[in-house]
Amino acid sequence: MTQHSSLSASDDGATRAAIYRASLLYFIGDPALDPAALQWHEDGALHVRDGRIVDVGSASEVLARVTSDGDGGVSAVAAAPAIHDWRGRIVMPGFIDTHLHFPQTEMIGSPAPGLLPWLEHYTFPTERAFEDSAHAQTIADVFIDELLRNGTTTAMVYCSVHPQSVDALFEVCAARDLRMIAGKVMMDRHCPPWLSDTAERGAQESEALIARWHNKQRLAYAITPRFAPTSTSAQLAVAGALAKQYPDTYIQSHVAENRDEVAWVKELFPTARSYLNVYDQVGLLRERAMYGHCIYLDDDDRARMAETGAAAAVCPTSNLFLGSGLFDFEKAQRSGMPITLATDVGGGTSFSMLATMNEAYKVARMGGYYLDATRMFYLSTLGAARALHLEGQVGSLAVGNEADFIVVDRHATPLLSRRTDRCTSVDETLFALAMLGDDRAIAATFSHGRCVHRRD
């Protein structure tokens, strides 16, 4: 007998097969290039088995296939999928946050007149505590709880300079079976001595972490020079050598976030054509490379990112909070460079990708560009997955993908409910969610088919 339940019913993910009936939203392409890229089923069904998506579409079609095929060919009565009736809510892929700092969780919302003094007075002192493995483990749990509460199922994360901070984060992610990317910060100058490594030790510790964690379960390692000013040329060179030796690892760093920072890089690397070129010279521009901010790039820089496949993590919330500047969405799109959206916690003031979309829209408008809702949701799901070479694994509800998805409640608050009840199109509904939504709109978060967060 097929079981039916509501969202409030117990579902710890132990069911091998389940069908989730709701409105479905996902992408099969970039809506800026293909108007048919957005897939919407007002009354849809998502069929999940053993942590993967085995069917998706209109509820009538998916339920008919289960009835006729017996759960895709599984004839045992015990394998009949439970049906969770969530009509009135939206099921969509989990969000992908491409740039944030796990050691900065507790210092989020710290005041400073700009990026560089913010690093000196808050960031570096806070990160010192992560030499303590127990502290790192505690904050890792808090950090992951916040991501999941906000509907983020995959993130690209900066740890501290301490290898044990990476171990702590990956241990928490492995225990919860999450798809995450992270790396140990490398910095051997212009930082407190108690946070400094050396070119040699930074490379050795990074390589050991690659061996320990990269491609284990659903985890991946990111080679992580913090940013050019805190790494000597020697350290950047060894980071580039690691990237060449381990081509399926990721690379993450910061570039062109703040005018004072850009001027500082020019002093430190006078022969480089640009800030971005500092990384390019040592082999750190390639596919699977993600650079935070990218505000003060020129046309040659953007063309080089498009050519190499390196992507920008656009961080509107932190850029506004720290007064860094406004990302140019129009020039980025014209260049063809890959872009994504990111929270940049703790410079960013929210773990919510919905809040991040809110700020991205406003930043774009200040630059004379209209960033529509469908593209913002694309950049936070399939667009991010493509930039990270994770398409076919996460970022979509396509058959074969890992079942990382969220349940969005468009009636989570009285104001959101009143607004969405009056929406006349999918784009208008998504726009209302981006402008008015936050963690309260995330009714549940699923990773690999298991419920890892449910809002009371």
ZAVEX-102859 format. One record per residue: x, y, z of N, C-alpha, C, O in turn. Coordinates in steps of 0.1 Angstrom, whole numbers, plus 5000, padded with zeros to 4 digits. Example, Ala and Ser with C-alpha at 12.3 -4.5 7.8 and 13.67 -1.06 7.14 Angstrom:
2
513249435078512349555078513249675078514249675085 512849785071513749895071512950005079513450115080 
***
This chain:
456
500949885000500050005000500950125000501850135008 500750224991501550344990501250435002500050455005 502250485009502150565020502050715016502850755007 501150795022501050935019501451005032501150965043 502051125031502351205043502451345040502651385028 502451435050502651575048504051605052504851515056 504451735050505851775054506051755069507251735073 505051765077505251755091505451605096505851585107 505151515087505351375091506851335092507651405085 507051235099508451195101509051145088508451065081 510251195085510951155073512451175075512951285072 513151075081514551095084515451055073516651045074 514851025061515650985049515850835049516550785040 515350755059515550615059514850545048515250435043 513750605042513050545032513850535019514450635015 514050415013514850405001514250474989515050514981 512950474989512250534977511150624982510350594991 511050744976510050844980509750934969510550954960 508450974969508051074959507551194966506851194975 508051314961507751444967506851514957507351554947 505651534961504651604952504551754956504151784968 504951844947504951984950505052054936505151994926 505152184936505552254924507052234923507752244933 507552214911508952184909509552294900508952344891 510752334904511552434897512952394895513652354905 513452394883514852374881515252414867514352464859 516552414863516952464851517652354843518352264848 517552364829518352274821519352354812520052304804 519352484815520352574808520252714814519652734824 520952804808521052944812519853024807519753034795 519053074815517853144810518153274803517353324796 519353324805519853444797520053404783520053494774 520253274780520553234766519453154760519253154748 518553094769517553004764516253024772516252994784 515253094766514053114774513352994779512552994789 513652874773513052744777513852674788513552564791 514952744793515852674803515152644816515552554823 514152734820513552714833512452604831511652604822 512552504840511552394840510652414852511052424863 509352424850508352444860507252344859506652334848 506852274870505752194870504852244882505252224893 503752304879502852354890502452244899502452254911 502052124893501752014901502751904897502451824888 503851894903504951804899505251704909504651704920 506151614905506551504915508051474912508451464901 508751454923510151424923510251284929509951264941 510751184921510951054926512451024930513251034921 512650994942514050974947514150834952513350774959 515250764948515650634953517150624956517950654947 517450574968518850554971519750684969520850674965 519150794973519850914972519950984959520651094958 519350934949519350994935517951014930517050954934 517951104920516651134914516451034902517251024893 515350964903515050854893513950904883513750844873 513151004887512151044878511651184883511751224895 511251264873510851404876509851444865510051404854 508851524869507951574859506551604865506551624877 505551604857504251634862503851514871504151404869 503051554881502651444891501851334885502151214888 501051364875500251264869501151164862500851044862 502151214855503051124847503951044856504050924854 504551104866505451034875504650924883505150814884 503550964888502750864896502250754887502150634891 501950784874501450674865502650584862502350464861 503850634860504950544858505250454869505650344867 505050504882505350424893504250314894504550194897 503050344891501950244891502150134880501950014883 502650174868502850084858504150004859504149884855 505150074864506450004864506849954877507949884878 506049984888506449924901507749984906508749914909 507850124907509050194912510250164903511350124907 509950184890511050174880511650034879512750014876 510749934880511149794878511349724891511549604891 511249784903511349714916509949664919509049744922 509849534920508449474921508049454935506949434938 509049444945508749414958507749514964508049634963 506749474971505849564978506549654988506149774989 507549604995508249685004508949804998509349905005 509249794985509949904978509050014973509550114968 507750004975506850104970507150234977507350244989 507250344969507750464975506650534983505450534980 507050594994506250685002505950804994506850854987 504750864995504450984987504151094997503351085006 504951204996504851315005504151424997504751484987 503051465002502151564995502451705000502051745011 503251774992503651914996503052014986503752124984 501951994981501352084972501152224979500752224990 501452324971501452464977502852514980503052624982 503852414980505252454982506052424970505552364960 507252474969508152454958509352364961509952394971 509552264953510852184955511752234944511352234932 512952264948513952314938515352254943515452214954 516352264934517652224938518152304950517852414952 518952234959519652304970520552414964521152404953 520652524972521552634967523052594968523452514976 523852654960525252634960525952774962525752864954 526652784973527352904977528752884974529452804980 529352974965530652944960531753024967532953014962 531453094978532553164985532053204999531253295000 532653145009532453185023533453135032534153035028 533553185044534653155053534053095066533453165074 534352975068533752905080534352965093533652965103 535652995094536153055107535553195110535753235122 534853255101534353385104532853385108532153485109 532353265111530953245115530653335127529553405127 531453335138531153405150531453555149530953635158 532153605139532453745138531553815127531853935124 530553745122529653805112529053935118528653945129 529054035109528454165114529354245122528954335130 530654235120531654315128531954445120532154445108 531954555128532054695121533554725118534454685125 533754785106535054835102534954935091533954925083 535855025089535755125078536155065065535955135055 536654945064536954885051537554745052537754695063 537854685041538354545040539554525049539654435057 540654605046541954575052541854595067542454505075 541354705073541254705088540254605093540454555105 539254565086538354455090539154325092538954255102 540054295083540954175084541754185096541954095104 542354305098543354315109542654315123543254245132 541554375124540954385138540054275141539854245153 539454205132538454105135538853965129538853865136 539153965116539353835110540553755115540353645120 541653815115542853745120542753705134543153585137 542353785144542253745158541253625159541453535167 540153635152539153525153539653395148539453295154 540453395137540953275131541953205139542253085138 542653285148543653225157543053105165543753005168 541853115169541253015178541152885171540852785178 541252875158541052745151542252655151542252555145 543352695159544352605161543952495171544552395173 542852525178542252435188541152345180540152405176 541452225179540552135171539152125177538252115169 539052125190537752125196536852245193535752235190 537552365193536852485189536452475174535352515170 537352435166537052415151535852325149535052355141 535852215157534752115155533352185159532352165153 533352255170532152325175531652425164530452425161 532552505159532152605149531752545136530852585129 532352435133532052365120530552315121529852325111 530152265133528752215134527752335133526752325126 528152445139527252565138527152615124526152645119 528352625117528452665103527552585094526752635086 527652455095526952365086525452375090524552375081 525052385102523652405106523052525099521952525094 523852635099523452755093523252745078522252785072 524152675071524052655057522752575054521952615045 522552465061521352385058520052455062519052435055 520052535072518852605076518552705065517352745064 519452755058519252845047519152785033519052855023 519152655033518852575020520152565012519952525000 521252585017522552565010523052425012523352385023 523152345001523552205002524952184998525552075001 525552274990526952264986527552404987526952504984 528752414992529452534994530952514991531552414992 531652624987533052634985533652724997533352844997 534352655006534552715019536052735021536952655018 536352855027537752885032537752835047536952875055 538752755050539052725064540152825069540452925062 540752805081541852885085543152825080543152735073 544252885085545552835081545852705087546852635083 545152665097545352545105544852415098543652415095 545552315095545052195089543852135097542952075091 543952145110542952085118541552155116540552095119 541552275111540252345108539652275096538452255096 540452235087539952155075539452025079538351985075 540151955087539751825092538451835099537551755097 538251935108537051955115535851975106534751905108 535952055096534852085087534551965079533351925078 535551895073535251775065534651665073533851585068 535051655085534551545094533051565096532251475095 532651685098531251725100530451695087529351635087 531051735076530351715063530251565059529251525054 531351495062531351345059530251275067529551195062 530151315080529151255089527751285084526851205086 527551395077526151435073525951405058524951435052 527051345052526951305037526651425028525751415020 527451535030527151655022528251665011529351615012 527851735000528751764989529351904992528652004991 530651904996531252025000532752034995533351934992 533152154993534552184988535152284998534552375002 536352255002537052335012538552325011539052235005 539252425018540652415017541252505028540652595034 542452465032543352535042543852665035544452665025 543652775042544252905038545752895038546352845048 546352945027547852955027548253105027547753185019 549053135037549553275037550853285045550953235057 551853335039553153335045553753485047554953495049 552953585046553353715049552153815051551053775048 552453925056551454035059550253975067549154005064 550553895077549553845086550253825099551453825100 549553815110550153785123551053665123550753565116 552153665130553053545130552353415134552753305129 551353425143550653305147549653255137548953155139 549553325126548653265115549453245102548953205092 550753265103551653245091552153105089552553045099 552153055077552852935074554052975065554453095065 554652885058555752915049555252845035554352775035 555952885025555652825012555752675012554852605007 556852625019557052485019555952415028555352315024 555752465040554852405049553452415044552652315045 553052525038551752545033551452445022550352385021 552452415013552252315003552152175009551352095004 553052145018553052015024551751985031551151875030 551252075039549952055046548852045036547951965038 548852125026547752125016547751985009546751925007 548951935005549051804999548551695007547851605003 548851705020548451595030546951605031546251495032 546351725031544851735032544251685019543151625019 544851705007544351654995544251504996543251434992 545351445000545351295002544351245011543751135009 544051315022543151275032541651295028540851215032 541351395021539951435019539451445005538251425002 540351474995539851494982539251374975539851264975 537951384970537251284964536851174974536551054970 536851194987536351104997534851134999534551245002 534051034998532651054998532251154988532551144976 531651264993531251374984532051504986531451614985 533251484990534051594994535151624984535551534977 535551754983536651784974537451894980537051974988 538751904976539651994982539952114972539952104960 540052234979540352354971541752404976541952434988 542652424967543952484970543652634972542952704964 544052694984543552814989544552914993544652945005 545252984984546053104988545053214991544153244983 545153265003544053365008543853474998542753484992 544853554995544853644984546253694982547153674991 546553744970547953774967548753844977549953804979 548253944984549054014993549553935005550653965011 548853825009549353745020550153625016550453535024 550553615003551353504998552553564991552353654982 553753514994554953554986554853494972553953404970 555653534963555653474950556053334951555553254943 556853294960557253154962556053074966555852964961 555253124975554053044979553053034968552452924966 552753144960551853134949552353034939551552964932 553653024937554252934927554052784932553752704923 554152764945553952624949552452584948552052474946 551552684951550152664949549852624935549052534932 550452704925550252664911550752534908550152464899 551952494914552452354911551552254916551352144910 550952274928549952174933548752164924548252054922 548252284919547152284910547452204897546552134892 548652204892549052134881549151984884548751904876 549651954896549851814900548551744902548351624900 547551824907546251764911545151844903544551924908 545051814890544151894881542751884884541951974880 542251784892540851774895540551844909539351834913 541551904915541251974927540652114923540752154911 540252184933539752324930540752424935541752394942 540552544930541352664934540452764939539452794932 540752834950539952954954540853054960541753034967 540553184957541253294962540353424960539253414955 540953534964540253664962540953744951542153734950 540253834944540853914935540054044933538754044932 540654164933540054284929538854314936537754354930 538854304949537754334958537554474962536454534962 538754544964538754674971539854754964540954704961 539554884962540554974955541954974963542954974956 541854984976543154984983543954854982545154854981 543154744982543754614979544454604966545554554964 543754654956544254654942545554734941546554694935 545554854947546754934947547954864955549054874950 547654794965548654724973549254614965550454594965 548454544957548954434949549854494938550854434934 549454604933550354674923551754704928552754694921 551754744941553054764947553854634950555054634948 553154534953553754404957554254324944555254254945 553554344933553754264921553854364909552954364901 554854454909554954564899555054514885554654584876 555454394882555654344869554354274863554254254851 553354254872552154184867551254284860551254404863 550654244849549754334841548554374849548154494848 548054294858546954324866546954234878547754144879 546054254887545854174899545554024895546253934900 544654014886544353874881545553804875545753684876 546353884868547553834861548553774871549353684868 548553824884549453764894549153614895550053534896 547853574895547553434896547753364883548153244883 547453424872547653364859549153324857549353224851 550053414861551453384859551953254865552953194860 551253204876551753084883550752964880550852864888 549852974871549052864867547852844876547352734877 547352954882546152944891544852994884543853004891 544953014871543753034863543452914855544152894845 542352844858541952724850540552694854539952754863 539952594847538752544852538852494866539852444870 537752494873537652464887538352564896538552544908 538652684891539152794899538052894901537352934892 537852934914536853034918537453154925538153134935 537253264919537753394925536653484930535753524923 536853514943535853594950535953744946537053804945 534753804943534553944941534753994926533754014920 535954004921536154044907535554174903535054184892 535554274913534954394910535754484900535154544891 537054494903537854584896538754514885539954534884 538054434877538754374865538554464853537654544853 539454444844539354524831538854424820538754304823 538654464808538154384798539054264795538654154792 540354294795541354184793541254074804541353954801 541054114816540954024827539653934825539753814826 538554004821537353924819537453824808536953714808 538153874797538353784786539253664790538953554785 540153684798541053574803540353474812540553354811 539453524820538653434828537753354819537553234821 537153414809536253334800537153234792536653124790 538353264788539153174781539653054789539652944784 539953084802540452974810539352894817539652784822 538152954818537152884826537052914840536252854848 537953004845537953044859536653124861536253204852 536053114873534753174876534853274886535753274895 533953364886533853474896532753434906531653394902 533053444919532053434929531653584933532353644940 530453624929530053764931529353764945528453684948 529853854953529453864967528854004971529554084978 527654024966527054164968526854204982527054324985 526554114991526254155005527554205011527454305018 528654135010529854175017530454295009531054385016 530254304996530754424989530054554994530754654995 528754544997528054655002528454685016528654795021 528554575024528854595039530154655041530354745050 531154615033532554665035532854785026533954845026 531854825018531954945009533054924998533655014994 533154794994534154764984533854814970534754854963 532654804966532254844952531154764947530554674954 530854784934529654724927530154634916530854684907 529854514916530154424905529454464892528254494893 530154454881529554494868528954374861529654304854 527654344863527054234857526954244842527154134835 526754354836526654374822527954334815527954264805 529154394820530354364813530754214815531354154806 530454154827530654014829529953934819530553834813 528653964817527853884807528353894793528453794786 528754014790529254044776530553964773530753924762 531353954784532653884782532553734781533453664775 531453674786531253534787531953464798531953344799 532553544808533153484819532053414828531053474830 532353304834531453234843531253314856532253354862 530053334860529853394873528853314881528053244876 528953334895528053264904527753374915528253484915 526853334924526553424936527053354948527053234949 527453434958528053384970527753474982527553594980 527653424994527353505006528553575012528453685017 529753515011530953565016530853595031531453685037 530153505039530153515053531653495058532353415052 532153575068531453675075531553815071531053905078 532253855059532053985054530654005049530054115052 530053905043528553905041527853885054528353825063 526653945055525953945067524753845068523953855077 524753755059523653655060524153525053524853535043 523753415058523953285051522953255040523053155033 521953335039520853315030521153355016521553465013 521053255007521253284992520053374987520253444977 518853364994517753454990518153594993517853684985 518753625005519153755009520253804999520353924996 521153714995522153744986521653784972522053884966 520553714967519953754955519353894956519453974947 518753924968518154054970519254164968518954264961 520354144974521454244972522054244958522354354953 522154134952522654124938521754204929522254274920 520454194931519554264922519754414923519754484913 519954464936520154604938521454654933521554764927 522554574934523854614929523754624914524254714908 523054524907522954534893522154654888522554724879 521054684895520354804892521154934893521055024885 521954944904522855054905523855074894524255184891 524154964887524954964875524254974862524854964852 522954994863522055014851521754884844521354884833 521854764852521554634846520454574853520254584865 519554504846518454434852518754284853518854214843 518854244865519154104868517854034872517354054883 517253964863515953904866516053784875517053724877 514853754881514853654892515253514887515953444894 514853474875515153344870516653324869517253224872 517353434864518853424863519453414877520453344879 518953484887519553474900519353334906520353284912 518253274904518053134909518953044901519552944906 519153064888520052984880521452994885522152894886 521953114887523353134892523553074906524753044909 522553054913522652994927522452844926522552774937 522152784915521852634914522652584902523852554904 522052564891522752494879523952584875524952524871 523852714874524952794870526152774879527252764874 525952764892527152744901527652604899528852584899 526752504897527252364895528052354882529052284882 527652424871528452424859529852494861530852444857 529852604869531152674871532052584879533252594878 531552494888532252404896532452264890533052174896 532052244877532052124870531352014878531851894879 530252044884529451954891528051924885527151864890 527851974872526651944865526451794863527451724860 525251744865525051604865525151544878524751424880 525651614888525651564902524751644911523951594918 524851784911524051864919523651994910524052004899 522752074916522352194909521152184901520652284895 520552064900519352044891518551934897518951854906 517351924892516451804896516451704884515451624884 517351704876517451614864517651474869518251444879 517051384861517251234865518751204865519451244856 519151124875520551084877521251174887522251134892 520751294889521451384899521351324913520351254916 522251364921522151344936520951424941520751534936 520251364950518951424955519251524966518951504977 519851634961520151754970519051854966519151924956 518051874975516951964971516452034984516651994995 515652134981515052214992513552224990513052214978 512752245001511352275000511152415004511452455015 510652494995510452634997509052675000508152634993 508752745011507452775015507152925011507653015018 506352945001506053074997505153145006504753265004 504653085016503753135026504453145040503753135050 505753145040506453135053506253255062506353235074 505953375057505653485065504353555060504053535048 503653625068502453685063502653775051501853775042 503653855051503953945039504253865027503753895016 505153765028505553685017504253615011504153604999 503453565020502253495016501353585008500853544997 501153705013500253795007500753834993499953844983 502053854992502653894979502653784969502253804958 503053664973503053554963501653504959501553454948 500653524967499353484964498853574952497853544945 499453694950499053784940499953774927499753854918 500953684928501853674916501153604904500353514906 501453654893500853594881501753524872501353474861 503053504876503953424867505053364877505153404888 505753264871506753204879507853304882508353304894 508253384873509353484875508953584886509753614894 507653624886507253714897507253644910507653714920 506953524911506953444924508453434928508753454940 509353404919510753394923511253524928512053534937 510853634921511353764925510853804939511653854947 509653764942509153794955509853714966510153764977 510253584963511053504972512353574974512853574985 513053624963514353684965514253814972515253844980 513253884971513154014978512654004992513054085001 511753914995511153905008511553785016511153775027 512153685009512453555016513753555024514653645022 513853465033515153435041515053295046514353215040 515753265056515753125061514453075065514152955064 513453165068512153115072511453055060510452975062 511853085048511153025036511652885033511052825024 512752845039513252705037512552615047512952605058 511552545042510752445050511552325053511452265064 512452275044513252155046514352155036514252215025 515452085040516652075032516951925031517051855042 517251875019517551735017518951725011519251795002 519751635016521051605010521151455007521051375016 521451424995521651284991520351204994520451084998 519251264994517951194996517551195011516451145014 518351245020518051245034517651385039518351485035 516651395047516351525053517351565063517551495073 518051675061519051725070518751855077519451895086 517551905074517052025081515552025079515052015067 514752055089513352085088513052195097513352195109 512352295091511952405100510652375108509752315103 510752395121509652365129508352445125507352425131 
***
